Amino acid sequence: MAFNPAAETARYIDALGPEALQKAANYTSGGHWMLLWGLAVSAVVALIIVRSRILDRVAVRFEKRGRAFRTWLIAMVYFLSSALLTLPWTLYEDYFREKSYGRTSQPLADFLVQDAMGTMLFSIFGGLFFLGVYALIRRTGKKWWLWSGGLGAFAIAVTILLSPVLIEPLFNNYKPVPEGPVRIALVEMGAEAGIAEDKILMFDGSRQSNNFTANVSGVFGTGRIAISDVALKQASLDEVKAVTGHEIGHYVLGHVWRFVFLFSGMAIVGFFLTNLMYDRVASIFGSKAQIGDPEGLPIIMFTMSLLFLFAQPLNGVIRMGESEADDYSLRTVNLPDALAGALIKTAENRYPRPSAIEEAIFYSHPSIERRIRNAMEWKAKGLEKAVR
């Protein structure tokens, strides 16, 4: 009987059972609605901060200090105030909802501590970024949005370089993968991709999430394989190899630069449209701040959030990279069934059978059905070659 990729794909997905599939559908569709509700929360937060005039009071209080310090401080106060006001929503979205779907076992206290750490880091560096943006607004005039997009590209590149070394270790413990078959396999795969043996690490991803995951980060020879302890507990050796092959594909194919260019372009367009929309949005919220005044940061941030919502279809660029990484894994590791088995373990994250429109708008990865079908078609081609 001939191997049927469509039938095999259906078999993998149907094996989840109707209850698991319905749960995945509910989680996914709920996540789509969360985007809209998140925008509503952003609007409420912007309105509260603008109407309370907290940023205006900070500006007046530190009027005699240097402009740079005052701008950075105002941005810091905005990000901290915003985080505090959105805390109930953050708790629901990132903790209690995840908990209700069995996607995390993290204690609430630990979640709050890590959220506070993330908020402080984002506030400090976000303040520095907008310090640069407001300096560019003053110095480059009407073209500030173009220069700010360039600043965004620089910030993204620096984050990619420094995050594995300075930021990620603050939230998780990274250590060498334990001796054994998994380490032997990953060392061999890493060597073929130019990743040093001492850069093959395991991290306690189970601290935050029950999801099966791995990643490869770094550029210019700083590549690092990091695999969650969840993967080591839930997956077979072949599944770990298949997923790691996918992640190495991102590194070898240089997808990080594609994403830098994508997000830089989005930043340029976003700042350009924000420049056009600023006065109207400011009047809706009752803000008298000009676009070059740091007190108007809530208006800029809300406008960017609104534009981000409409930028969801750009996920297509990311989906393309994910498909290419799958193909890289199939070419180099050649474990289509293992890749399919690993993908099924992530089905609770995204409903595996979305409509074409839903996938095009909301999915940052190709649907699991599409990815497994690709793996099964690869397997079919291999079987045909073996027969010949």
N, C-alpha and C positions, 0 to 999 in steps of 0.2 A: 504494500500500500504506500503510495507516494506521500511524502511529508507535506503537510498543509500548514503554511505559516499562519493563515487566518484562524484555523481551528486551534492551533497551539496557543496563539495569543488569547483566544477566548477561554481556553482551558485554564491558563494561568490566572486570568482575572476572575473567572467564575469560581475558582477555588477559594476565593476570599469569602464567599457566601453572601446572601442577600442582606443580612444584618450589617456586616462590615461595609458593604458597598453603600448602603443607605446612610450609615454613619459618616462615611467619607464624603458623600454628597451633601449631607447637612453641614458638615464642617466647612466644606469648600464654598457652598453658596452663602453661608453665614459670613465667611471671610470677605466675599464680594460686597455684601451690605455694610460690613465694618468700614470699608473705605469711605462710603458715603457718611456714615455716622461719625467717623473720625474727622471728616471735614466740618461737620456741624459742631463738633467739640472744639475744633480749632477756631471757628467763628466766635463761639461763646467766649473762649479764652482771650482772643484778641479784643473783643468788646469790653470785657472786664478790665483788662490791663489799660486799654485806652481811656475808658471812662473813669477809672480810679486815679489816673494821672500819676501813677507811681513812677514812671520813667521821667516825667517832667520834673517831679520833685527831686529825683536823683540828679538831674541835669542842673537844677538850681543850686542844690546843696553842694555840688562839686564844681561850680562855675569857675572858681578861681584856680582850679587845678588845670594841668595841661590838657589840651584837646584830646590827645591820644588816650590818656588815662581815662578821661571822662567818657569817651566813646566806648572804650572796652568795658568799663564798669556798667554803663547803661545796657550794653548787650548782655553782659553777665547777669544783671538783675532780671532782664527780660527772660532769658533762658531758664533761670532758676524759678522765677514766678510762674512761667508757663508749665514747667515740670510739676510744680506743687499743685497748680489748678487742675492739671490733667491726671493727677495721681489716681483718682477713683476710676477713670476710664482706662488708664494703664493697667491697674490691678485687674480690672475685668478682662481686658483684651489679652494681656500677656500672661496672666496668672490663672485667674479663676476659670476662664473659658478653656484654657489649655488643660487645666486640672480636670475639668468636667469631661473632657474627651480622652483622658488618660495619657496625655502627651508629656506630662511632667510629673516628677515626684519631688521637686525641690521644695523645701520648707519655706513658708511665707517669710520668715525672718531673713533667711538667706537671700531670697528674691529682693526684698526691700533694701538690704545692704548693697547688693550688686547694682540695683537700680540707682541708688544714691551715688555710688561710685561712677556709674556711667553718666549720670546727670552732671556731676561735677566736671568730669573730663570734657563732656560735650559743651558745657557752659564756658569753660576756660578757652578751649580751642575754637569753639564757635564765636566767642567774643573776639578772638584774635583775627579770625577770618573776616568778620564784618568790620573790624577796625580797618582792614585793608580795603574792603569794599567802599566804605565811606570816604577813605582817603582818595580812592580812584574817582568817586563821584565829584569830589572837590577839584581834582586836578585834571581830569579828562573831559569834564563837561558832558555833552550829549552822547558821547561814545563810551560812557562809563560801563554800560552793559557788556560791551565787547571785551574791554579790559578785565572786567570782573569775571567773565567766562574763562579767560586765561588764568586768572588767579585761582578759579575753581579747579582747573586742570592741574595746576601745581599742587593744590591742597590734596587732591585725590591721589596723585602720584606719591606724595610724601606719606600719606596715610598708608598706602599699599606697602611702602618700604618699611615703615616704622611699626606698623600695627603688630606684626608677628613677634617683634622683639620687645617692644615697650608696652603695648596695650593688652594684647590677648593674654599674656601671663598674669595680668592683674585679676583676671576672671576665672582662669583655669590653671590647673597644674599640668605642665608638660614634662614628660620624661621619656626615656628611650622605650621603644616597644620591647616587651619582655622577650627573652631568648626563646626560640622555638620556630616552628614552620612558618608562622606569619611573618616574623622578622626576617627570616631567610629570604622569603619570597619578595618582601618589600624592599630589602636591600638590593636584591638583584634588579628589580624594576626601577628603583631609584638610580642605580648606577647607569643603566641604559639611557636615562633621561638627564644625566648630569647632576643628580642630586646626591650630596654627600651622605655617607652612612650615619653620621652624627646628627643629620637633619631629618631622620625618620623617627617620629615621635608619636606617643599616645597621650591623649588628654582626657580628663575626667568630664567628658561631655554629658554624662548621666547626671551631673550635678544640676544642670539646667533643663535637660530634655531627654525624653526616652526615645528620641529619633535616632535611626541608624544613619550615621553620616561620617564623611571623611573630607579632607580638603588638602589642596596643595597651594601654597602661597609663595610669594617672593618673585623677584626679577633679577636679571644680571648675575646669575649664578648664586643667588641667595635662596634658591628653591628649598621648600620644606614640606615634607609629607606629615600631616597630622591626622590621626585616625582616632575617632571617639572610642572610649571603652565600651560603649553600647554596641558598636559594630563587632568588637571582639567577642561579645557575649551572645549576640543574636545571629551572626552570620557564619557561614562556612568559610573555609580557607579560599575556595574558588570565588565566592561572592566578594570577599575582601579584595582579592586580586582584581576582579572585574571592575569594582567601584574605584579602586585606587588607580587602575588604568585609565578610567574616565577622568579622574582629577588630574593625573599627570598629563593627559591630553590637553587640558586647559593651559597647563604650564608650557608644554612643548610647542603648542600652536600659537602661543603669545596672545591668548584671548584677553589677558589683563589690559593690553594696550587698546584693544578694540573697545573695551568697556570704558577706559579712560577717555577715549575720543568721543564715545557715545554720550557719557555723562557731561563732558565738557561742552559738547554741542547743545545738550539739553540745558545746561546752565546758561549758555549764551542766549539761547532762544527764550529761556525763562526770565532772565533779567531784562531782555528787550521788551517782552510783553508786560512785565511788571512795570517797566518805565512808562509804557503806554496807559496802563490801567490804574496806576497808583492814585492819581488825584480823585478818580471816581470812587475807588474802594475806600480811600481815606474819608471822603465825605459821607459814605454810608455808615462808617463806624464812628463818625464824629471826631476824627483826628484833625488837628490843625497843623501837624508837623509836615514839613516839606520832605521830599524824597531824600534830600541830603542830610536830614536831621536824624540822628540815631533814635530819637524818641518815636520815629515812625517805623521802627523795626517790626512791630506787630503787624503792620499793614503789608510790609514786604513779605513776611513769613506766611501770612494767610494767603496772599495772592499766589505765592509759589506753591503752596499746598493745593490750591484750586487748580493751578495749571498741571501739577503732578497727576491729579486725578484724571485729567483728560489726556495725559501722556501714556496711559496704560498700554495702548497698542504698540508702543515702542518696545514692549517685551519681546516682540518678534525677533529683534536683533540678538537678544539673550538666548532665545529658544534656538536660534541658528547655531550659536556657539555650543549649546548643550548637545545638539544633534552631532556636531562635529566631534565633540569629546567622546560621545558614545561610539562613533565610528572608529576613533583612534583606539579605544579599548578593544573593540572587536578585531581590529587589524593586528594589534600588538599582543594582546592577551588571548584572544580567540576563545572566549568562554561565554557564548551567547546564552546558554541556559543559566549560568551563574549570574550574568548581568540581569536577565529577566527575573530570577529569584530575588536578587537584591532590590530591584525596582518594586516588586510586589510588596516588599517590607516597608516601602515609603508610601503605599497607596492611601494610607490614612491622612497624609498631608494634603493630597490633591486628588479629587475624584478621578479615577482612571479613564472614565468614558464621558468627557465633556462634549458639548456640541462644538461645532467648528467655530461658531461666533464666540462662545464663552472662552475657548482656548485662545483665540486670536486676541481677545481683549484683556483677559485677566491672567493667563498662565505665563509665568516666567520660564517654565520648562515645557517641552513638548509633553502631551498627555502620556501617561504610563502605557496606555493602549498603543499609542503610536510608537513609543520607544521599544516596547516588547515586540511589536510587529516587525520593526526594523531588525531587531536581534534575531528573530525567527527567520526572516528572509535571508539574513547573513548565514544562518545555520543551513538553510535549504541550499544555498549556493555551494557551501562546503560539502554537503552530502552529494550534490550533483558532480562535483569535481572528483570526489572519492570513487563514485561509481564509474566514471570515465577512466 
